[in-house]
Amino acid sequence: MQMGQTKDFFKEKKPWSIFKDRILDYYLVPYISKILRTGKPLVIFDCFAGKGKFDDGENGSPVIIAEHIRAAIQKQPFVNGFFIEKKYSEDLKSNLKNYPNTNILAGAFEDNLKNILSMDRNNNVFLYVDPYGIKSLNLNNFHQIKNNNFFTLELLMNFNSAGFLREGCRLLKFEDLFKDDEITDYESDEDINTIEKMDAIAGGAYWQEILKNYYSGTIDIHRAEEQFIGKYKEKIKEVFRYTVNIPIKIRSSHLPKYRLFFGSNHEDGLILMADNMNRKWKEMLAKERNKQGVLFEFEFPDLTLLKGFDIYQDILASLPSTGGKVSLKKVIVNLIMKYGITFSEKEYKQKIKEMENTALYIDRNPTLTPKTKKPATSMNYDDYQISLRKKI
């Protein structure tokens, strides 16, 4: 978002905001249902909440979250939302006044970090991070939250990678080679940003070398963005054991409008997110395709179209060449971290099963079905211990 545009941001809800909030809305349904089975309280933080509603009447992320909380407390009262907002906290308070279990935290995200860290460690914590730009995403903040050792911790974050690189070019005093129409929803921090702050956001100075190569013509901006995200992803993995990033692209542009990062320290959390997003995204685009609506302009992130992505080879690469066993769930988790939401959980299992007895073996325990006592063929790792080994 360019400087001075924040005041116009809530005038009407833009297509990319609709898209981001639709993803959040879809994910919260299965997430809340599953997390409440832990029997522990759930706290949802909207870390850059905004007004809660746009001036055109469209709901923002706070109202979407508040609707889910209102539904959830019918079954489990210990679900609360905390909405952090510096500029529009009074508007936000007004828009959430009729929703139970919602709390407004006035001020910036970094200033409210202490409120997150003061929460009981027995809580399940979900962070929704959708900032106006990139300046508030100091990676150390997420390390501090991780080190608080909540019962569970998950993150859904929108990261403007192209905006970061453009700001980096400005601070390094490189000529800006970006086309203006390639980057929107971008916030310039000419009066407060520094190279040191950018290092803190990125978790290192590696981005500077990438931009030097871009400026010298060694790589183009698309390659620069990919290299930056590759390094940044490794930094996020220091906070969350399981991560996936989803490039959000418009069909008319090759540069991602932003990257959607998901982080969890639980295998089931990653699988749930990827499976649900795969199915819901395709469902959403299918509905839009018929009417050619604005959301149809967003491209499904099919990573199999990229060079170096071969699902069958990657399945085999997950298995030891010695014939050692690896659990089916671990293989699927590794594939998700590479392929994002390209496939559903069912599709991963189908592709693995296609390779059974030709390229790999599938071992199930128990080996026989409980009722019929016939050889088990199930791919359900909730009912069976399932492991894979390479055929050698």
N, C-alpha and C positions, 0 to 999 in steps of 0.2 A: 504494500500500500504506500503510495508516494506521500511524501510529507504534506500535511495539510488535508489529507483525504479522510482521516479518521472521523471527522465531523459529519461526513456524508455517508459513512459506511453503513449506517442503520436506516438510511432513507428507503432503500428497498433491498430485498434479499436477492443476491446475485446467484446465478446458476451454480457456481462452485461452492457457495455457502449452503445451498439447498442439498447439493450432492454430499458434502461432508457431514451435514447433520442427518441426512438419511442413513448414512453408514452407521453413525452413532446410534440412531434410533433402532435400527435392525439388530445391532449387536447386543444392546442392553437387555433385550428380551431373554435370550438363552443364557446370557452371563448372569443376570440376577437370579434366574431360576436355579442355576447350578450352584452359584456361590452360597445361596442361603441354605443349601444342604449341609454346609459345614457347621451350622448352628452358631456361627459367630456373627457379630454385628457387621454391617456393611456401611462404609462411608464413601460417598462419591464426591470428588472435588472437580468442579469446573473452574480451571485455573485462570482463564481469561474470559469471564462470563459475558461481558457486554451488557446490553439493556435487558435481554431476555426476550424481547419482541422487536421486530423491525417496524418501521413506520408504516409499511404497507400491510401490517397485520400478521405477517408470517411469524411463526414461532422460531425463536433462537434456541441454542443448545440448553440454556437453563430451564426453559419451560418444558422442553422435550424430556430432560432428566427428571424434572419435578413430576411430570405425568407418570413416569415409570415408578418413582418413589411412592406416589399416592396409590398406585395399583399394588405395589409390593407389600406395603404395610398392612394390607388386609390379611396377609398371611404371617408376616413377620414384622413386628413393630420397630425392630432395631435397624432400620434403614434410614440414613440421613444424608442430606446433600448440603455441601458447603460451596458457595458461589463467590469467587474472588473477583472483584472489579474495582478499579481505581477511579475511572472517569465517570461512570454512569451508575454508581451504586444506588442512588435514589430512584432512578427509573427502574432498576432491577428490583429493588424492594417493593415498588408498586406493582410490578408485573408478577411477582411471586407471592403476594400477600395472601392469596386464597389457597396456597398449597401447604400442606402439613410437612413437618420435618425438613424445612428448608431454612438455611442460615446464610445471611449475607456477610461477607468479610470485605469491608471497604479497604482499598489500598492495592498496591501492586502484588503480583505473585511472590516476588522475592521478599517483600516485606511481610508476607503472611506465611512464609516458610515455617516460622516458629509455631504457628497454629497447627500445621500439618504434623510437625514433629512432636507436638505435645499430646497427640491422640494416643489412646490406649493401644498398646502393641497387639492386643487381642483382636483388633479390627481387621476385616478385609478392606483394602483400600484400592479404589479405582481412580486414576487421574485422567481427566480429559484435558488435553493441552492444545488449544487452538488460538495462538497469539495473533496479533495484528501483523507482526513482522518476525524478526529473529532476535532482537536485542535482549529479551528476557529469558533466553533459553540457556543460561549458564549450566553446563553439564554437571558441575559440582553439586548443584541443588538436587539433582536426581540421585546422585551418589549418597547425599545426606539422608534422603528419604529411604533409600534402599537399606542403609546401615541402621535404620530404626527398627528393622526386623518385624514388620507387621505380619499378621498371620498369613495373608496373601497380599500381593501388590501387582497391579496391572496398569499399563499405560496405553493410551491411544493418543497419538500426537501428530499434528499436521506441521510439517517442516518445509519452509519455503527455501529449498536448496538453491534454486536459481537466484533468488533474492539475496541469499547469503553471498554468492559469488559476485554478484553485481556490487554489493556493498564492499566486498573485499577489493575489487578493482578500484573503487573510489578511494579507499583508505591507502592502498599501495601506490596510488597516483598513476595507475595504468589508464591509458585511453580506454574509454568505455566502448567496447565493440558490440555490446548487446543491442539488438533491435528493440525499440520501445515496446512493440506489441508482443514481444516474447515473454515479458515479465509484467504481470499485474499483481494486485494484492500485495504490493511491496512497500515496505516502510523504510525510508531513509533516515539515518540518525546522524546527520551532519554535525549537530551541535554536541553530541554526547558520546558517540561511538569512538572506539580506538582499536588498534590492531590487537592489543592485549585482551580486550573484551571479546574480540572475534576468536582469539585463541581459546578463551574460556568456554565459548559456545561450542566450538568444534572439538574441544578436548585435546588441543595440540596445535602446532604451527604448520602441519602438513599441507593445509590448504594454500599457503603462500607459494609453495613450490609448484603446485598444480596450476595456479593462476599465472605464474611466471612462464610456464610452458604454453599456456593458452595465449598469453600476450605475445610471445615470441613466434607463434604460429606453428609450434610443434604439434599441438592438438587443437581440435575445434571445441566450441562451447559444450556440445553434447558429450564429447569424451571427457571434458573437464568435470561436468556435472556427474557423470558416472563414476569417475575416479574419486571425486570428493565423497559421494554417497558410500562408495565401497569402504573408504577409511572411516567415515562417520559411523557406519553400521558396526564396525569393530569396536568403536568407543561405546556405543549403546549396549553392546553385548557384555561390557564390563559391569553394567548395571543390571541387565536382565539376561538370564541364561538363554531364554528363547526369544528370538526377535524375527520380525518380518517387516519389510518395507514395500509399500505398494505405490508405484508411480501413477499419479493421476494426470492423464493426458487428455487434451482436446484433439479431436481428429485432424484439425487443420494445422496442428503444431507438433513438432517432434520433441520439443523440450517439455519435460513434466511441469505442469502448473504448480504442483507441490508434491511432496512425498508423505504418505500416510505411514507412520511407524506404529507398530504394535509390539509391546514388550510384556513378558510374563516369566515367572520363575517356575512355572508348572507346565508340563507337557500337555495336559488336558486343556489348559487355557489357550495354548497356541492352536491346537487342533480344532477346538470349538470356534475360535475366531475365524480361522481360514476356511473351515467347512461352511459356516454360516454366511460369511461374506461372499464366497464363491456362488452359492445358490441364490442369495438375495440380490447380488449385483446383476447376475444374468436375468433374474426375474424382473428386476427393475428396468433394465435396458430393453427387454422384450416388450414390456408394456409401452415404453417410450417410442420404440421403433414404429409402432402402428400410427402414432400421431406425430412423429418427428419432433417431439418436444425438446426442450433445451438440454435435458439430461442425456439425450441420445448422442449429443455431441461429445460426451466423455467416452473414451476408448477403454474397453475391457483390457486389463493388463495381462495379456497372454505372453508369458515369458518364453514359451516354446518357440516363438518366432525369432528369438535372438540367437546369434551365433554362439555355439558352445553349450547349448541346452539340448540334451538328449535324455529323456526321462528313463529309458530302459538302461542306458549306460550308467546313469547316475544311481539307479537302484543297485546295479551290480557293484558300483564303486563304493557303496555303503557297506559291502560285505567283505570280510577278510579273504584274501586269496588262498589262505590255508584251509578254508572250509569251516572256520569257526562260526558260531551262532551269534546273531544280533536280533534283538526283539523287533517284531513288526512295528510296534509303536515308535521305537527309536528311529527306524528307517523312515517312517512317514514324517516324523518331526524334522529330520534332516532335509527331506525333500521340500517340506513347506518353507524352511528357512532359505531355500534356494529359489523355489518356484512361486512363493507367495500364495496368492489365492487362485492361481491358474487352474488348479484341480480341486474337486471336492474330496473329502475323505473317502467316499465310496469309489471315486474314480482312481485314486491312488491304489486302493485295494484291488480293484479290477485289473489294473496294469500289472501289479505284482503277481496276481493269480494267473494271468496269461503266461507268465514265465515259469510257472510251476512245472517241475520235472524236465524242463528243457534247458533252462539256464540257472535255476535255483531250486532248492528244496524248501518246503514249508513244514515245520515240525509243530504239532499241536499237543498240548497236554491238558486234559486227558486225550488220548488218541482215539477213543471211541465216544460216540454221543451217549448221553446218560440214559435216554429212553430206548432207542432202537439198538444200541450197542454196535452200530455200523461205524466204519471209519469216519472220523470227523473231517469236514471240509470247510467249516466255518472260518470266517476272517474276523470274528468279533473278539477282540482282546479283553472285553469285559467278562466273557464267559470262559475263555481259554487262555492259557499261556501259549503265545504264538511266537515262534522265532524263525528266522530265515538263515539259510547258509548257501553259499555259492556251490554250484555243481562243478566239481573238478575231476 
